[in-house]
């Protein structure tokens, strides 16, 4: 009775750890920003010709493309789950 629960717990840890780790590597979606001050332009593109924050014309400073940024907290959480799962598996096999 304990073995199926134990295996299920390890499987959930592995799947969750891999998901968190991959999600952390991929990162979140970025946002378009002003080339002059870095202001988030989500929702204001197409309606203005200059930055609402610094007043710079986009023709002069440009608009930075959205970039994905890794999420270190998710990477650490995923790695911790994977390490916990591997330790649990090792203890289960030895004990």
C-alpha positions in Angstrom: 0.0 0.0 0.0 2.8 2.4 0.8 4.8 1.7 -2.4 2.2 3.0 -4.9 1.9 6.2 -2.8 5.7 6.5 -2.6 6.1 6.1 -6.4 3.3 8.5 -7.1 4.9 11.1 -4.8 8.3 10.7 -6.6 6.6 10.9 -10.0 4.9 14.2 -9.0 8.1 15.6 -7.7 10.0 14.7 -10.9 7.2 16.1 -13.2 6.9 19.2 -11.2 10.6 19.7 -10.9 11.1 19.3 -14.7 8.2 21.7 -15.4 9.5 24.4 -13.1 13.1 24.0 -14.3 12.1 24.3 -18.0 9.7 27.2 -17.2 12.6 29.0 -15.5 14.9 28.4 -18.4 12.4 29.7 -21.0 11.6 32.7 -18.8 8.7 35.0 -19.1 7.6 37.0 -22.1 9.3 40.4 -22.3 7.7 43.7 -23.2 8.5 46.3 -25.8 10.4 49.2 -24.2 11.5 52.7 -25.0 15.1 52.8 -26.3 15.9 55.9 -24.3 14.6 55.1 -20.8 13.4 51.5 -20.9 9.8 52.3 -20.1 7.3 49.5 -20.7 5.3 50.4 -23.8 2.8 47.5 -23.6 -0.6 48.9 -24.7 0.7 52.3 -25.9 2.3 51.3 -29.1 0.6 52.6 -32.3 -1.1 55.4 -30.4 1.8 57.7 -29.6 4.9 58.8 -31.5 7.0 59.6 -28.3 7.6 57.9 -25.0 5.0 58.9 -22.3 7.7 58.6 -19.6 10.7 60.5 -21.0 9.2 62.3 -24.0 11.8 61.0 -26.5 10.6 60.4 -30.1 10.6 56.8 -31.0 12.1 57.7 -34.4 15.2 59.0 -32.6 15.7 56.4 -29.7 13.9 53.4 -31.2 11.9 50.7 -29.5 13.6 47.7 -27.9 12.2 44.3 -28.8 10.7 42.1 -26.2 13.3 39.7 -24.7 12.7 36.6 -22.7 14.4 36.7 -19.3 15.2 33.6 -17.3 13.5 33.2 -13.9 16.1 32.1 -11.4 13.6 31.4 -8.6 11.8 28.9 -10.8 15.1 27.3 -11.8 16.1 26.9 -8.1 12.6 25.5 -7.2 12.7 23.0 -10.0 16.3 21.9 -9.2 15.3 21.5 -5.5 12.3 19.3 -6.4 14.5 17.2 -8.7 17.1 16.8 -6.0 14.5 15.9 -3.4 13.0 13.3 -5.8 16.3 11.7 -6.5 17.2 11.6 -2.7 13.8 10.1 -2.0 14.3 7.5 -4.7 17.8 6.7 -3.3 16.5 6.3 0.2 13.7 4.1 -1.0 16.0 1.8 -2.9 18.4 1.5 0.0 15.9 1.3 2.8 
